[in-house]
Amino acid sequence: MTIVTTMKRKLIYIIGMALSFVACETESSNNGDLDGMWQLRHVDTLSTGHSRDMRQSYVVWAFEGTILEVRIADSSMPSDDIIFRFSREGDSLKLHSPFFSDRAHGDIKVENADELSKFGINELEEGFKMIELSSERMQLQSNILRLQFRKY
């Protein structure tokens, strides 16, 4: 075999591999602006009108696909990362199936809704109306609270 023939085979192999990668389907989300990391900035209690500044709490919601992870992003504070499944239809967002994220010991189902309140969530299965959603801001409202976020 000549060097030219060997180089042609390598070139054909490289082109074939490149085409196979292009042909592969990638899974994508239809979540639009919802996907990404959101910092909880304010919590308003609907019944009293009381507003709480949450900027220093470092509460973060991270959406991807059908998974929501909520956590405290400040490494100096203990945080129980919680994973939810979620569904979205129009301006309706429903959270369900919460689990503590513990890779070392296996994810543990959240049984007590009190564990969720520091994240602005009051029920094991909770629905929110999406009042505002843009590439920079999100506002969600449950039966009890209005949550305001900014996107990272």
Sequence and secondary structure as in RCSB ss.txt:
>XXXX:A:sequence
MTIVTTMKRKLIYIIGMALSFVACETESSNNGDLDGMWQLRHVDTLSTGHSRDMRQSYVVWAFEGTILEVRIADS
SMPSDDIIFRFSREGDSLKLHSPFFSDRAHGDIKVENADELSKFGINELEEGFKMIELSSERMQLQSNILRLQFR
KY
>XXXX:A:secstr
  HHHHHHHHHHHHHHHHHHHHHS     S GGGSEEEEEEEEEETTT  EEE GGGTEEEEEETTEEEEEE  T
TS    EEEEEEEETTEEEEEEEEE  TTT  EE   GGGGGGGT  SSSEEEEEEEE SSEEEEE SSEEEEEE
E 
